[in-house]
């Protein structure tokens, strides 16, 4: 996908990622699609482990794919969960996203019908650690 990726296309990609989740214990599949500064879309799904809570969420899966694919910044992100409308990233994932995003990065909260709400990272994590200050 290119720089012209629409929120709808990100939703569709996140839904496809959710279908690949490995969630046999929680039965709570989550999918994420993020568009990076390189114009590519990277996907992630949650991957659980019997040694709960040693699994990981969909967001760091997508972020890892982005880093390994050459992307450095998240431009926008869509998240969907099978059993929860408008599932937002958990607290830990919000900080992980903030590491690679800006305060105005758009996060699309989706349900089965598509994008239902758009928020910014500043709205999701108003007091995030500022990576510009630490460097």
C-alpha positions as a Markdown table, in Angstrom:
| # | Residue | x | y | z |
|---|---|---|---|---|
| 1 | Unk | 0.0 | 0.0 | 0.0 |
| 2 | Unk | 1.2 | 3.5 | -0.6 |
| 3 | Unk | 1.1 | 6.9 | 1.1 |
| 4 | Unk | -2.5 | 7.2 | -0.2 |
| 5 | Unk | -3.7 | 4.4 | 2.2 |
| 6 | Unk | -7.2 | 5.3 | 3.4 |
| 7 | Unk | -8.5 | 4.6 | 6.9 |
| 8 | Unk | -10.8 | 2.1 | 5.3 |
| 9 | Unk | -7.9 | 0.2 | 3.7 |
| 10 | Unk | -6.1 | 0.2 | 7.1 |
| 11 | Unk | -9.3 | -1.2 | 8.7 |
| 12 | Unk | -9.4 | -4.0 | 6.1 |
| 13 | Unk | -5.8 | -4.8 | 6.6 |
| 14 | Unk | -6.2 | -4.8 | 10.4 |
| 15 | Unk | -9.2 | -7.2 | 10.1 |
| 16 | Unk | -7.1 | -9.6 | 8.0 |
| 17 | Unk | -4.4 | -9.4 | 10.6 |
| 18 | Unk | -6.9 | -10.2 | 13.4 |
| 19 | Unk | -7.8 | -13.4 | 11.5 |
| 20 | Unk | -4.3 | -14.6 | 12.1 |
| 21 | Unk | -4.2 | -13.9 | 15.8 |
| 22 | Unk | -3.1 | -16.8 | 18.0 |
| 23 | Unk | -5.4 | -16.3 | 21.0 |
| 24 | Unk | -6.4 | -19.8 | 22.2 |
| 25 | Unk | -6.5 | -18.8 | 25.8 |
| 26 | Unk | -8.2 | -15.4 | 26.0 |
| 27 | Unk | -10.3 | -16.0 | 22.8 |
| 28 | Unk | -9.7 | -12.3 | 22.2 |
| 29 | Unk | -8.1 | -11.8 | 18.8 |
| 30 | Unk | -6.8 | -8.4 | 17.9 |
| 31 | Unk | -5.4 | -7.0 | 14.7 |
| 32 | Unk | -3.4 | -3.9 | 13.8 |
| 33 | Unk | -2.4 | -2.3 | 10.6 |
| 34 | Unk | -0.1 | 0.7 | 10.7 |
| 35 | Unk | 1.2 | 2.9 | 7.9 |
| 36 | Unk | 4.8 | 4.0 | 8.3 |
| 37 | Unk | 6.8 | 6.9 | 7.0 |
| 38 | Unk | 8.1 | 4.6 | 4.2 |
| 39 | Unk | 4.6 | 4.4 | 2.9 |
| 40 | Unk | 4.3 | 0.7 | 3.6 |
| 41 | Unk | 1.6 | -0.9 | 5.7 |
| 42 | Unk | 2.7 | -3.3 | 8.5 |
| 43 | Unk | 0.4 | -5.8 | 10.2 |
| 44 | Unk | 0.3 | -7.4 | 13.6 |
| 45 | Unk | -1.9 | -9.7 | 15.6 |
| 46 | Unk | -1.8 | -10.8 | 19.3 |
| 47 | Unk | 0.2 | -14.0 | 19.9 |
| 48 | Unk | -0.6 | -15.7 | 23.2 |
| 49 | Unk | 1.5 | -18.3 | 25.1 |
| 50 | Unk | 0.5 | -20.9 | 27.6 |
| 51 | Unk | 2.8 | -19.2 | 30.1 |
| 52 | Unk | 0.3 | -16.3 | 30.4 |
| 53 | Unk | 1.1 | -13.4 | 30.3 |
| 54 | Unk | 4.2 | -14.1 | 28.2 |
| 55 | Unk | 2.4 | -13.5 | 24.9 |
| 56 | Unk | 2.3 | -10.1 | 23.2 |
| 57 | Unk | -0.2 | -7.7 | 21.8 |
| 58 | Unk | -0.9 | -6.9 | 18.2 |
| 59 | Unk | 0.6 | -3.4 | 18.3 |
| 60 | Unk | 4.2 | -4.5 | 19.1 |
| 61 | Unk | 3.9 | -7.2 | 16.5 |
| 62 | Unk | 3.2 | -4.6 | 13.9 |
| 63 | Unk | 5.9 | -2.3 | 15.3 |
| 64 | Unk | 8.4 | -5.0 | 15.1 |
| 65 | Unk | 7.5 | -5.8 | 11.5 |
| 66 | Unk | 7.8 | -2.0 | 10.7 |
| 67 | Unk | 11.3 | -1.8 | 12.2 |
| 68 | Unk | 12.4 | -4.9 | 10.4 |
| 69 | Unk | 10.9 | -3.7 | 7.2 |
| 70 | Unk | 12.8 | -0.3 | 7.4 |
| 71 | Unk | 10.0 | 2.0 | 8.6 |
| 72 | Unk | 10.9 | 4.4 | 11.4 |
| 73 | Unk | 7.8 | 6.4 | 12.2 |
| 74 | Unk | 4.1 | 5.5 | 12.5 |
| 75 | Unk | 1.9 | 7.8 | 10.4 |
| 76 | Unk | -1.4 | 6.2 | 11.3 |
| 77 | Unk | -2.7 | 3.0 | 12.8 |
| 78 | Unk | -6.0 | 1.0 | 12.8 |
| 79 | Unk | -6.9 | -1.5 | 15.6 |
| 80 | Unk | -9.8 | -4.0 | 15.7 |
| 81 | Unk | -10.8 | -6.7 | 18.2 |
| 82 | Unk | -13.2 | -9.4 | 17.5 |
| 83 | Unk | -15.1 | -9.2 | 20.7 |
| 84 | Unk | -14.9 | -5.5 | 21.7 |
| 85 | Unk | -16.1 | -2.6 | 19.6 |
| 86 | Unk | -13.7 | 0.3 | 19.5 |
| 87 | Unk | -10.9 | -1.6 | 21.2 |
| 88 | Unk | -8.1 | 0.9 | 21.9 |
| 89 | Unk | -4.5 | -0.1 | 22.5 |
| 90 | Unk | -3.7 | -1.1 | 26.1 |
| 91 | Unk | -1.6 | 1.2 | 28.3 |
| 92 | Unk | 1.7 | -0.6 | 27.6 |
| 93 | Unk | 1.0 | -0.6 | 23.8 |
| 94 | Unk | 0.1 | 3.1 | 23.9 |
| 95 | Unk | 3.6 | 3.9 | 25.1 |
| 96 | Unk | 5.2 | 1.5 | 22.6 |
| 97 | Unk | 3.3 | 3.3 | 19.8 |
| 98 | Unk | 4.3 | 6.7 | 21.2 |
| 99 | Unk | 7.9 | 5.6 | 20.8 |
| 100 | Unk | 7.4 | 5.6 | 17.0 |
| 101 | Unk | 4.6 | 8.2 | 16.6 |
| 102 | Unk | 3.9 | 11.8 | 17.2 |
| 103 | Unk | 1.2 | 13.4 | 19.3 |
| 104 | Unk | -0.9 | 14.0 | 16.2 |
| 105 | Unk | -0.6 | 10.4 | 14.8 |
| 106 | Unk | -4.1 | 9.2 | 14.0 |
| 107 | Unk | -5.4 | 6.0 | 15.6 |
| 108 | Unk | -8.5 | 4.5 | 14.1 |
| 109 | Unk | -10.7 | 2.5 | 16.4 |
| 110 | Unk | -12.7 | -0.1 | 14.4 |
| 111 | Unk | -15.5 | -2.5 | 14.7 |
| 112 | Unk | -16.8 | -5.0 | 12.2 |
| 113 | Unk | -18.2 | -2.3 | 10.0 |
| 114 | Unk | -15.1 | -0.2 | 9.8 |
| 115 | Unk | -13.5 | 2.9 | 11.4 |
| 116 | Unk | -15.9 | 4.2 | 14.1 |
| 117 | Unk | -13.7 | 6.7 | 15.9 |
| 118 | Unk | -10.5 | 8.5 | 15.2 |
| 119 | Unk | -8.3 | 9.7 | 18.0 |
| 120 | Unk | -4.7 | 11.1 | 18.2 |
| 121 | Unk | -1.9 | 9.7 | 20.2 |
| 122 | Unk | -2.1 | 12.8 | 22.4 |
| 123 | Unk | -5.7 | 11.9 | 23.3 |
| 124 | Unk | -4.8 | 8.2 | 24.0 |
| 125 | Unk | -1.6 | 9.0 | 26.0 |
| 126 | Unk | -1.6 | 12.6 | 27.1 |
| 127 | Unk | 1.4 | 12.3 | 29.3 |
| 128 | Unk | 3.6 | 10.0 | 27.3 |
| 129 | Unk | 7.3 | 9.9 | 27.9 |
| 130 | Unk | 8.8 | 12.3 | 25.3 |
| 131 | Unk | 11.5 | 10.6 | 23.3 |
| 132 | Unk | 12.8 | 13.9 | 22.1 |
| 133 | Unk | 13.7 | 14.9 | 25.6 |
| 134 | Unk | 15.5 | 11.7 | 26.6 |
| 135 | Unk | 17.9 | 11.5 | 23.6 |
